Amino acid sequence: MKRLEASRTPTRTARWRRRFASISLATQGLHTESLHHETLIHATACRRGEGGSRFTDPLEVRAKIGRGDSFVLIDVREPHEYQICRIPYAKLIPLGQLPQRVNELDRDIEIVAHCKSGMRSAKAVDLLKKAGFRARNMKGGILAWSDKVDPAVPKY
């Protein structure tokens, strides 16, 4: 029994501590071989202001909406999250459905993706860029939208 316990994978907390420690080291410019490859790529991109893709600020998204710029705002959260709060004009395409629904999007129009905090939308933007789209990640997700643009949008 003890042998099984010793061979188990690390707990979620241990994995998160290691990941955040890796991000901290990478953002300070310390590249060690112990860093997880994806974490290093993400942290390096964040330091450059990219996050694996280019970021856009919620205030910039609001300005684009106000000017009537040609772009598509996609919400990659789950339907139950979308029911709690949403950004006007956002099209719901959950991250898990994005590969199957990518044909609903126009490659000639810029796409801005958002989620709750920016992590899932960063994955969505990476997927979209690999598929040939011009895509950006709304920095901070709907939580940042609530903080910077519309405090009436509830946080959850």
C-alpha positions as CSV (number, residue, x, y, z in Angstrom):
1,M,0.0,0.0,0.0
2,K,2.8,2.4,0.9
3,R,4.5,1.7,-2.4
4,L,1.3,2.8,-4.3
5,E,1.1,6.0,-2.4
6,A,4.7,6.8,-3.1
7,S,4.3,6.4,-6.8
8,R,1.1,8.5,-7.1
9,T,1.3,11.7,-9.1
10,P,1.8,14.9,-7.2
11,T,-1.3,16.6,-5.7
12,R,-3.0,19.4,-7.5
13,T,-1.6,21.9,-5.0
14,A,2.0,20.6,-5.6
15,R,1.5,20.9,-9.4
16,W,0.2,24.4,-9.0
17,R,3.1,25.4,-6.7
18,R,5.6,24.0,-9.1
19,R,3.9,25.8,-12.1
20,F,3.7,29.2,-10.4
21,A,7.3,28.8,-9.2
22,S,8.3,28.0,-12.8
23,I,6.4,31.1,-14.0
24,S,8.1,33.2,-11.4
25,L,11.6,32.0,-12.4
26,A,10.9,32.4,-16.1
27,T,9.5,35.9,-15.7
28,Q,12.7,36.9,-13.9
29,G,14.7,35.6,-16.8
30,L,16.0,32.4,-15.1
31,H,15.7,29.6,-17.6
32,T,16.4,26.3,-16.0
33,E,15.9,22.8,-17.4
34,S,13.6,22.0,-14.5
35,L,11.0,24.4,-15.9
36,H,8.0,22.7,-17.6
37,H,8.2,23.4,-21.3
38,E,4.7,24.8,-21.7
39,T,5.0,27.0,-18.6
40,L,8.3,28.4,-19.9
41,I,6.8,29.2,-23.2
42,H,3.8,30.9,-21.6
43,A,5.9,32.8,-19.1
44,T,8.3,34.0,-21.7
45,A,5.4,35.1,-23.9
46,C,3.8,36.9,-21.0
47,R,7.0,38.7,-20.3
48,R,7.0,39.9,-23.9
49,G,3.3,40.9,-23.5
50,E,2.0,38.2,-25.8
51,G,0.8,35.3,-23.6
52,G,1.3,32.9,-26.5
53,S,-0.6,35.4,-28.5
54,R,-1.2,39.2,-28.5
55,F,-3.2,40.7,-25.7
56,T,-5.8,43.3,-26.0
57,D,-7.1,45.4,-23.0
58,P,-10.8,45.4,-22.1
59,L,-10.8,49.2,-22.6
60,E,-9.5,48.7,-26.1
61,V,-12.3,46.1,-26.8
62,R,-14.9,48.6,-25.5
63,A,-13.4,51.2,-27.8
64,K,-13.6,48.8,-30.8
65,I,-17.2,48.1,-30.0
66,G,-18.0,51.8,-29.7
67,R,-16.2,52.7,-33.0
68,G,-18.0,49.8,-34.8
69,D,-14.7,48.2,-35.8
70,S,-14.9,45.0,-37.7
71,F,-14.0,42.2,-35.3
72,V,-15.6,39.2,-33.6
73,L,-15.6,38.9,-29.8
74,I,-15.9,35.3,-28.8
75,D,-16.6,34.0,-25.3
76,V,-14.9,30.6,-24.7
77,R,-16.5,30.0,-21.3
78,E,-19.1,27.4,-20.7
79,P,-22.8,28.1,-21.2
80,H,-23.6,28.2,-17.5
81,E,-20.9,30.8,-17.0
82,Y,-22.3,32.8,-19.9
83,Q,-25.7,32.8,-18.2
84,I,-24.2,34.4,-15.1
85,C,-22.7,37.4,-17.0
86,R,-21.7,38.3,-20.5
87,I,-20.2,41.0,-22.6
88,P,-22.6,42.6,-25.2
89,Y,-21.9,41.4,-28.7
90,A,-19.9,38.4,-27.6
91,K,-20.5,35.1,-29.4
92,L,-20.4,32.0,-27.2
93,I,-18.2,29.3,-28.4
94,P,-17.0,27.1,-25.5
95,L,-13.3,26.2,-25.7
96,G,-14.1,22.5,-25.9
97,Q,-16.3,23.1,-29.0
98,L,-14.0,25.6,-30.7
99,P,-12.1,23.0,-32.9
100,Q,-15.5,21.8,-34.3
101,R,-17.0,25.3,-34.7
102,V,-14.0,27.1,-36.1
103,N,-15.7,27.1,-39.5
104,E,-18.2,29.6,-38.1
105,L,-15.5,32.2,-38.0
106,D,-14.2,34.4,-40.8
107,R,-10.4,34.3,-41.3
108,D,-10.4,37.8,-42.7
109,I,-11.9,39.4,-39.6
110,E,-9.9,39.8,-36.3
111,I,-11.0,37.7,-33.4
112,V,-10.8,38.7,-29.8
113,A,-11.3,35.9,-27.3
114,H,-12.2,36.1,-23.7
115,C,-13.0,33.8,-20.8
116,K,-13.2,34.4,-17.0
117,S,-9.6,35.4,-16.4
118,G,-7.7,34.9,-19.6
119,M,-6.3,31.4,-19.4
120,R,-8.8,29.5,-21.5
121,S,-8.9,32.3,-24.1
122,A,-5.1,32.2,-24.4
123,K,-5.5,28.5,-25.4
124,A,-8.3,29.5,-27.8
125,V,-6.1,32.1,-29.4
126,D,-3.3,29.7,-29.8
127,L,-5.6,27.3,-31.5
128,L,-7.1,30.0,-33.8
129,K,-3.6,31.3,-34.7
130,K,-2.6,27.8,-35.7
131,A,-5.7,27.6,-37.9
132,G,-4.7,30.8,-39.7
133,F,-6.8,33.4,-37.9
134,R,-5.8,36.8,-36.6
135,A,-6.7,36.4,-32.9
136,R,-6.1,38.3,-29.7
137,N,-6.7,37.5,-26.1
138,M,-8.6,40.0,-23.9
139,K,-6.3,40.4,-21.0
140,G,-7.9,39.5,-17.6
141,G,-11.1,38.1,-19.1
142,I,-14.6,39.1,-18.0
143,L,-13.2,39.9,-14.5
144,A,-11.1,42.7,-16.0
145,W,-14.1,43.8,-18.1
146,S,-16.0,44.1,-14.8
147,D,-13.2,46.0,-13.1
148,K,-12.3,48.4,-16.0
149,V,-15.3,48.7,-18.2
150,D,-18.6,47.8,-16.6
151,P,-18.8,47.3,-12.8
152,A,-22.5,46.1,-13.3
153,V,-21.2,42.8,-14.8
154,P,-21.2,40.4,-11.8
155,K,-18.0,38.6,-10.8
156,Y,-18.3,34.9,-9.9
